[in-house]
Amino acid sequence: MSGVDIRLLLLAAVLAAPGAARAQSVDEIVAQHVAARGGREALAAVRTLRMSGHAFAGPGREAIVRREIARPGRIRTEFVFQGTTGVYVWDGSRGSRVSPLDGILDAQPLTDDGAALSAEQADFEGPLVDWKAKGHRVEVVGKVDLPGGPAHELEVTLKSGVVRHLWVDAATGQLVRSESTRTLRGHELTFETVYGNYETTSGVRFARSIETGVKGRPSRLRIAVESVEVNPTLDDSRFTLAH
């Protein structure tokens, strides 16, 4: 057998090996993700959403967290800590907050960064579902090994121009990690968020465990989602605060 024949056989063996499998496209990864969430029909059937649970930031630092979301693009988040309640709302075009722990006792407009973050969080489906229709751009960065297994890293440029990195588990199709750079008190910080313990409510799978923190810092905020209600009745007034 000639040297050329040997090289051709070796090349064929490499190409046939599992490690040389064709890389998945954006559309294939997103399709797997949408199916893992429950499918487009189940997601579209969710018009309102209420989630509640507890947030843990360390010993003695525990808060009750409630979040209500209504299409199109409205959200209300409440934190109850040591007898005080902070409220952040976004009505789809503007937002406001009351935050006693920050000394804000009367409603004030959200900062630009806070408004942008609220608008993102109001899309409970996430930026991958119908990303083209939403005006986002998604690119495959590559496949990486995370503690939970291989995952597809995606770079998502939102319609606003903000860039996010998302990791979709290669086996389950679920979002398992995200990174975002935000401005907090005048400083740019990169936040890492890990998602897990997905459970199904009304045909849609929601993460019940969320852990977030600043990249490179050991402290983490851990959120345990204990209740998910799909399509509860939510009055429009829930998404506004008097200024």
Short mmCIF file of the C-alpha atoms (twelve columns), coordinates in Angstrom:
data_MODEL
# 
_entry.id   MODEL 
# 
loop_
_atom_site.group_PDB 
_atom_site.id 
_atom_site.type_symbol 
_atom_site.label_atom_id 
_atom_site.label_alt_id 
_atom_site.label_comp_id 
_atom_site.label_asym_id 
_atom_site.label_seq_id 
_atom_site.Cartn_x 
_atom_site.Cartn_y 
_atom_site.Cartn_z 
_atom_site.pdbx_PDB_model_num 
ATOM 1   C CA . MET A 1   0.000   0.000  0.000  1 
ATOM 2   C CA . SER A 2   1.394   3.371  -0.963 1 
ATOM 3   C CA . GLY A 3   2.051   6.253  1.379  1 
ATOM 4   C CA . VAL A 4   -0.761  8.191  -0.276 1 
ATOM 5   C CA . ASP A 5   -3.220  5.345  0.395  1 
ATOM 6   C CA . ILE A 6   -2.202  5.230  4.072  1 
ATOM 7   C CA . ARG A 7   -2.677  8.963  4.472  1 
ATOM 8   C CA . LEU A 8   -6.129  8.741  2.874  1 
ATOM 9   C CA . LEU A 9   -7.154  5.914  5.212  1 
ATOM 10  C CA . LEU A 10  -5.934  7.856  8.248  1 
ATOM 11  C CA . LEU A 11  -7.825  10.944 7.098  1 
ATOM 12  C CA . ALA A 12  -11.002 8.902  6.618  1 
ATOM 13  C CA . ALA A 13  -10.641 7.395  10.104 1 
ATOM 14  C CA . VAL A 14  -10.193 10.815 11.699 1 
ATOM 15  C CA . LEU A 15  -13.209 12.276 9.890  1 
ATOM 16  C CA . ALA A 16  -15.326 9.300  10.968 1 
ATOM 17  C CA . ALA A 17  -14.337 9.630  14.634 1 
ATOM 18  C CA . PRO A 18  -16.889 11.103 17.080 1 
ATOM 19  C CA . GLY A 19  -14.464 13.883 18.006 1 
ATOM 20  C CA . ALA A 20  -14.509 15.144 14.457 1 
ATOM 21  C CA . ALA A 21  -18.287 15.502 14.262 1 
ATOM 22  C CA . ARG A 22  -19.534 18.506 12.304 1 
ATOM 23  C CA . ALA A 23  -19.933 21.637 14.417 1 
ATOM 24  C CA . GLN A 24  -23.562 22.600 14.988 1 
ATOM 25  C CA . SER A 25  -24.915 25.796 13.460 1 
ATOM 26  C CA . VAL A 26  -26.634 28.610 15.341 1 
ATOM 27  C CA . ASP A 27  -30.024 27.500 14.030 1 
ATOM 28  C CA . GLU A 28  -29.445 23.908 15.168 1 
ATOM 29  C CA . ILE A 29  -28.315 24.947 18.656 1 
ATOM 30  C CA . VAL A 30  -31.216 27.360 19.063 1 
ATOM 31  C CA . ALA A 31  -33.721 24.778 17.803 1 
ATOM 32  C CA . GLN A 32  -32.444 22.323 20.433 1 
ATOM 33  C CA . HIS A 33  -32.699 25.042 23.079 1 
ATOM 34  C CA . VAL A 34  -36.278 25.996 22.140 1 
ATOM 35  C CA . ALA A 35  -37.335 22.340 22.218 1 
ATOM 36  C CA . ALA A 36  -35.670 21.910 25.617 1 
ATOM 37  C CA . ARG A 37  -37.626 24.885 26.975 1 
ATOM 38  C CA . GLY A 38  -40.885 23.247 25.909 1 
ATOM 39  C CA . GLY A 39  -41.276 24.370 22.301 1 
ATOM 40  C CA . ARG A 40  -42.493 27.580 20.662 1 
ATOM 41  C CA . GLU A 41  -46.178 26.776 21.149 1 
ATOM 42  C CA . ALA A 42  -45.828 26.287 24.906 1 
ATOM 43  C CA . LEU A 43  -43.675 29.401 25.263 1 
ATOM 44  C CA . ALA A 44  -46.098 31.530 23.227 1 
ATOM 45  C CA . ALA A 45  -48.965 30.391 25.471 1 
ATOM 46  C CA . VAL A 46  -47.333 32.103 28.466 1 
ATOM 47  C CA . ARG A 47  -48.795 35.608 28.619 1 
ATOM 48  C CA . THR A 48  -48.036 36.396 32.273 1 
ATOM 49  C CA . LEU A 49  -45.677 34.857 34.803 1 
ATOM 50  C CA . ARG A 50  -45.169 35.045 38.552 1 
ATOM 51  C CA . MET A 51  -42.097 33.562 40.247 1 
ATOM 52  C CA . SER A 52  -41.132 33.631 43.899 1 
ATOM 53  C CA . GLY A 53  -38.408 32.260 46.109 1 
ATOM 54  C CA . HIS A 54  -35.512 33.203 48.362 1 
ATOM 55  C CA . ALA A 55  -32.159 34.841 47.701 1 
ATOM 56  C CA . PHE A 56  -29.114 33.982 49.822 1 
ATOM 57  C CA . ALA A 57  -26.030 36.204 49.953 1 
ATOM 58  C CA . GLY A 58  -24.383 34.697 53.037 1 
ATOM 59  C CA . PRO A 59  -25.076 34.019 56.719 1 
ATOM 60  C CA . GLY A 60  -27.981 36.163 57.919 1 
ATOM 61  C CA . ARG A 61  -28.433 37.692 54.482 1 
ATOM 62  C CA . GLU A 62  -31.597 36.146 53.120 1 
ATOM 63  C CA . ALA A 63  -34.347 37.885 51.192 1 
ATOM 64  C CA . ILE A 64  -37.707 36.975 49.722 1 
ATOM 65  C CA . VAL A 65  -37.762 37.554 45.962 1 
ATOM 66  C CA . ARG A 66  -40.858 37.948 43.801 1 
ATOM 67  C CA . ARG A 67  -40.966 38.610 40.067 1 
ATOM 68  C CA . GLU A 68  -43.968 39.247 37.827 1 
ATOM 69  C CA . ILE A 69  -43.715 39.461 34.031 1 
ATOM 70  C CA . ALA A 70  -46.389 40.322 31.470 1 
ATOM 71  C CA . ARG A 71  -46.223 40.592 27.723 1 
ATOM 72  C CA . PRO A 72  -45.264 42.788 26.042 1 
ATOM 73  C CA . GLY A 73  -42.045 43.483 27.956 1 
ATOM 74  C CA . ARG A 74  -43.278 44.425 31.430 1 
ATOM 75  C CA . ILE A 75  -41.701 43.320 34.694 1 
ATOM 76  C CA . ARG A 76  -41.947 43.907 38.443 1 
ATOM 77  C CA . THR A 77  -39.298 42.660 40.890 1 
ATOM 78  C CA . GLU A 78  -39.586 42.827 44.676 1 
ATOM 79  C CA . PHE A 79  -36.969 42.123 47.358 1 
ATOM 80  C CA . VAL A 80  -38.098 41.814 50.981 1 
ATOM 81  C CA . PHE A 81  -35.153 42.016 53.395 1 
ATOM 82  C CA . GLN A 82  -35.208 42.678 57.137 1 
ATOM 83  C CA . GLY A 83  -38.714 44.103 57.035 1 
ATOM 84  C CA . THR A 84  -38.109 46.458 54.096 1 
ATOM 85  C CA . THR A 85  -39.332 46.004 50.523 1 
ATOM 86  C CA . GLY A 86  -37.527 47.178 47.420 1 
ATOM 87  C CA . VAL A 87  -39.540 47.394 44.205 1 
ATOM 88  C CA . TYR A 88  -38.270 47.726 40.616 1 
ATOM 89  C CA . VAL A 89  -40.753 48.059 37.747 1 
ATOM 90  C CA . TRP A 90  -40.600 48.434 33.973 1 
ATOM 91  C CA . ASP A 91  -43.733 49.106 31.931 1 
ATOM 92  C CA . GLY A 92  -42.187 48.491 28.524 1 
ATOM 93  C CA . SER A 93  -40.968 52.042 27.952 1 
ATOM 94  C CA . ARG A 94  -39.882 53.428 31.318 1 
ATOM 95  C CA . GLY A 95  -39.120 52.198 34.797 1 
ATOM 96  C CA . SER A 96  -38.786 53.249 38.403 1 
ATOM 97  C CA . ARG A 97  -37.650 51.915 41.739 1 
ATOM 98  C CA . VAL A 98  -38.121 52.197 45.492 1 
ATOM 99  C CA . SER A 99  -35.115 50.870 47.420 1 
ATOM 100 C CA . PRO A 100 -35.130 51.568 51.182 1 
ATOM 101 C CA . LEU A 101 -31.788 49.818 51.699 1 
ATOM 102 C CA . ASP A 102 -30.241 52.383 49.327 1 
ATOM 103 C CA . GLY A 103 -32.053 55.246 51.052 1 
ATOM 104 C CA . ILE A 104 -34.576 55.594 48.186 1 
ATOM 105 C CA . LEU A 105 -37.950 55.822 49.922 1 
ATOM 106 C CA . ASP A 106 -39.856 57.537 47.106 1 
ATOM 107 C CA . ALA A 107 -40.080 56.255 43.552 1 
ATOM 108 C CA . GLN A 108 -37.211 57.341 41.332 1 
ATOM 109 C CA . PRO A 109 -36.561 56.630 37.636 1 
ATOM 110 C CA . LEU A 110 -34.343 53.667 36.872 1 
ATOM 111 C CA . THR A 111 -30.812 54.415 35.752 1 
ATOM 112 C CA . ASP A 112 -30.101 53.844 32.051 1 
ATOM 113 C CA . ASP A 113 -28.322 50.598 32.850 1 
ATOM 114 C CA . GLY A 114 -31.118 49.522 35.194 1 
ATOM 115 C CA . ALA A 115 -33.709 50.266 32.527 1 
ATOM 116 C CA . ALA A 116 -31.797 48.256 29.913 1 
ATOM 117 C CA . LEU A 117 -31.409 45.323 32.307 1 
ATOM 118 C CA . SER A 118 -35.110 45.398 33.207 1 
ATOM 119 C CA . ALA A 119 -36.072 45.403 29.538 1 
ATOM 120 C CA . GLU A 120 -33.872 42.324 29.005 1 
ATOM 121 C CA . GLN A 121 -35.285 40.490 32.023 1 
ATOM 122 C CA . ALA A 122 -38.836 41.213 30.879 1 
ATOM 123 C CA . ASP A 123 -38.219 38.824 27.983 1 
ATOM 124 C CA . PHE A 124 -38.628 35.627 29.995 1 
ATOM 125 C CA . GLU A 125 -38.054 33.519 26.862 1 
ATOM 126 C CA . GLY A 126 -34.514 34.855 26.637 1 
ATOM 127 C CA . PRO A 127 -32.716 36.338 23.628 1 
ATOM 128 C CA . LEU A 128 -32.279 33.045 21.741 1 
ATOM 129 C CA . VAL A 129 -35.984 32.340 21.175 1 
ATOM 130 C CA . ASP A 130 -37.019 34.074 17.918 1 
ATOM 131 C CA . TRP A 131 -33.734 35.977 17.994 1 
ATOM 132 C CA . LYS A 132 -33.959 37.079 14.368 1 
ATOM 133 C CA . ALA A 133 -37.445 38.565 14.806 1 
ATOM 134 C CA . LYS A 134 -36.230 40.379 17.939 1 
ATOM 135 C CA . GLY A 135 -33.407 42.005 15.980 1 
ATOM 136 C CA . HIS A 136 -30.550 40.237 17.793 1 
ATOM 137 C CA . ARG A 137 -27.446 38.662 16.276 1 
ATOM 138 C CA . VAL A 138 -26.165 35.260 17.422 1 
ATOM 139 C CA . GLU A 139 -22.806 33.677 16.567 1 
ATOM 140 C CA . VAL A 140 -21.224 30.393 17.645 1 
ATOM 141 C CA . VAL A 141 -17.950 30.952 19.518 1 
ATOM 142 C CA . GLY A 142 -17.198 27.266 20.008 1 
ATOM 143 C CA . LYS A 143 -17.733 24.264 22.214 1 
ATOM 144 C CA . VAL A 144 -16.266 24.274 25.718 1 
ATOM 145 C CA . ASP A 145 -16.134 21.911 28.686 1 
ATOM 146 C CA . LEU A 146 -17.994 23.209 31.736 1 
ATOM 147 C CA . PRO A 147 -18.243 21.443 35.120 1 
ATOM 148 C CA . GLY A 148 -21.613 20.018 34.045 1 
ATOM 149 C CA . GLY A 149 -20.371 18.829 30.651 1 
ATOM 150 C CA . PRO A 150 -19.783 20.185 27.133 1 
ATOM 151 C CA . ALA A 151 -21.632 23.355 26.167 1 
ATOM 152 C CA . HIS A 152 -21.976 25.591 23.123 1 
ATOM 153 C CA . GLU A 153 -20.744 29.135 23.726 1 
ATOM 154 C CA . LEU A 154 -22.770 31.749 21.846 1 
ATOM 155 C CA . GLU A 155 -22.088 35.444 21.453 1 
ATOM 156 C CA . VAL A 156 -25.358 37.353 21.393 1 
ATOM 157 C CA . THR A 157 -25.471 40.964 20.267 1 
ATOM 158 C CA . LEU A 158 -28.813 42.359 21.360 1 
ATOM 159 C CA . LYS A 159 -30.783 44.794 19.236 1 
ATOM 160 C CA . SER A 160 -29.618 47.504 21.653 1 
ATOM 161 C CA . GLY A 161 -25.989 46.711 20.779 1 
ATOM 162 C CA . VAL A 162 -25.240 45.115 24.153 1 
ATOM 163 C CA . VAL A 163 -23.193 41.904 23.916 1 
ATOM 164 C CA . ARG A 164 -23.909 38.839 26.031 1 
ATOM 165 C CA . HIS A 165 -22.241 35.421 26.130 1 
ATOM 166 C CA . LEU A 166 -24.480 32.388 26.680 1 
ATOM 167 C CA . TRP A 167 -23.595 28.721 27.180 1 
ATOM 168 C CA . VAL A 168 -26.131 26.105 26.060 1 
ATOM 169 C CA . ASP A 169 -25.637 22.569 27.366 1 
ATOM 170 C CA . ALA A 170 -24.759 20.318 24.425 1 
ATOM 171 C CA . ALA A 171 -26.731 17.363 25.812 1 
ATOM 172 C CA . THR A 172 -29.872 18.992 27.234 1 
ATOM 173 C CA . GLY A 173 -30.143 22.205 25.190 1 
ATOM 174 C CA . GLN A 174 -30.744 24.229 28.361 1 
ATOM 175 C CA . LEU A 175 -29.063 27.546 29.139 1 
ATOM 176 C CA . VAL A 176 -26.542 26.771 31.880 1 
ATOM 177 C CA . ARG A 177 -24.414 29.913 32.082 1 
ATOM 178 C CA . SER A 178 -24.296 33.533 30.963 1 
ATOM 179 C CA . GLU A 179 -21.917 36.479 31.189 1 
ATOM 180 C CA . SER A 180 -22.816 40.144 30.901 1 
ATOM 181 C CA . THR A 181 -20.904 43.369 31.484 1 
ATOM 182 C CA . ARG A 182 -22.874 46.066 33.262 1 
ATOM 183 C CA . THR A 183 -22.180 49.449 34.835 1 
ATOM 184 C CA . LEU A 184 -22.713 49.546 38.586 1 
ATOM 185 C CA . ARG A 185 -22.090 52.773 40.468 1 
ATOM 186 C CA . GLY A 186 -19.910 54.004 37.625 1 
ATOM 187 C CA . HIS A 187 -17.825 50.831 37.340 1 
ATOM 188 C CA . GLU A 188 -17.984 48.260 34.554 1 
ATOM 189 C CA . LEU A 189 -18.328 44.778 36.007 1 
ATOM 190 C CA . THR A 190 -18.725 41.377 34.357 1 
ATOM 191 C CA . PHE A 191 -21.415 39.255 35.975 1 
ATOM 192 C CA . GLU A 192 -21.465 35.459 35.734 1 
ATOM 193 C CA . THR A 193 -24.755 33.591 36.166 1 
ATOM 194 C CA . VAL A 194 -25.233 29.835 36.425 1 
ATOM 195 C CA . TYR A 195 -28.643 28.216 35.851 1 
ATOM 196 C CA . GLY A 196 -29.767 24.760 36.929 1 
ATOM 197 C CA . ASN A 197 -32.425 22.457 38.352 1 
ATOM 198 C CA . TYR A 198 -34.895 22.962 35.490 1 
ATOM 199 C CA . GLU A 199 -38.496 21.945 36.209 1 
ATOM 200 C CA . THR A 200 -41.619 22.032 34.051 1 
ATOM 201 C CA . THR A 201 -44.629 24.250 34.716 1 
ATOM 202 C CA . SER A 202 -47.478 24.364 32.166 1 
ATOM 203 C CA . GLY A 203 -45.287 22.720 29.570 1 
ATOM 204 C CA . VAL A 204 -42.367 25.154 29.926 1 
ATOM 205 C CA . ARG A 205 -39.123 24.406 31.720 1 
ATOM 206 C CA . PHE A 206 -37.816 27.077 34.108 1 
ATOM 207 C CA . ALA A 207 -34.527 27.176 36.024 1 
ATOM 208 C CA . ARG A 208 -35.199 26.757 39.727 1 
ATOM 209 C CA . SER A 209 -31.599 27.402 40.791 1 
ATOM 210 C CA . ILE A 210 -29.786 30.614 39.812 1 
ATOM 211 C CA . GLU A 211 -26.392 31.721 41.099 1 
ATOM 212 C CA . THR A 212 -24.803 35.018 40.110 1 
ATOM 213 C CA . GLY A 213 -21.786 37.100 41.026 1 
ATOM 214 C CA . VAL A 214 -19.026 39.340 39.741 1 
ATOM 215 C CA . LYS A 215 -16.396 37.493 37.712 1 
ATOM 216 C CA . GLY A 216 -13.202 37.043 39.698 1 
ATOM 217 C CA . ARG A 217 -14.875 37.597 43.071 1 
ATOM 218 C CA . PRO A 218 -15.791 34.735 45.433 1 
ATOM 219 C CA . SER A 219 -19.110 36.099 46.748 1 
ATOM 220 C CA . ARG A 220 -22.247 34.817 45.043 1 
ATOM 221 C CA . LEU A 221 -25.964 35.529 45.263 1 
ATOM 222 C CA . ARG A 222 -27.904 32.282 45.157 1 
ATOM 223 C CA . ILE A 223 -31.595 32.297 44.250 1 
ATOM 224 C CA . ALA A 224 -33.857 29.318 44.903 1 
ATOM 225 C CA . VAL A 225 -37.059 29.622 42.872 1 
ATOM 226 C CA . GLU A 226 -39.775 27.890 44.884 1 
ATOM 227 C CA . SER A 227 -42.934 28.801 42.995 1 
ATOM 228 C CA . VAL A 228 -43.747 29.406 39.314 1 
ATOM 229 C CA . GLU A 229 -47.248 30.465 38.227 1 
ATOM 230 C CA . VAL A 230 -48.106 30.641 34.549 1 
ATOM 231 C CA . ASN A 231 -50.756 33.101 33.344 1 
ATOM 232 C CA . PRO A 232 -51.839 34.594 36.683 1 
ATOM 233 C CA . THR A 233 -54.034 37.711 36.498 1 
ATOM 234 C CA . LEU A 234 -51.766 40.778 36.751 1 
ATOM 235 C CA . ASP A 235 -53.194 44.290 36.767 1 
ATOM 236 C CA . ASP A 236 -51.415 46.944 34.697 1 
ATOM 237 C CA . SER A 237 -50.831 48.951 37.871 1 
ATOM 238 C CA . ARG A 238 -48.357 46.281 39.021 1 
ATOM 239 C CA . PHE A 239 -45.860 47.663 36.479 1 
ATOM 240 C CA . THR A 240 -45.966 51.328 37.397 1 
ATOM 241 C CA . LEU A 241 -44.810 53.382 40.370 1 
ATOM 242 C CA . ALA A 242 -45.759 57.005 41.031 1 
ATOM 243 C CA . HIS A 243 -42.844 59.412 40.562 1 
# 
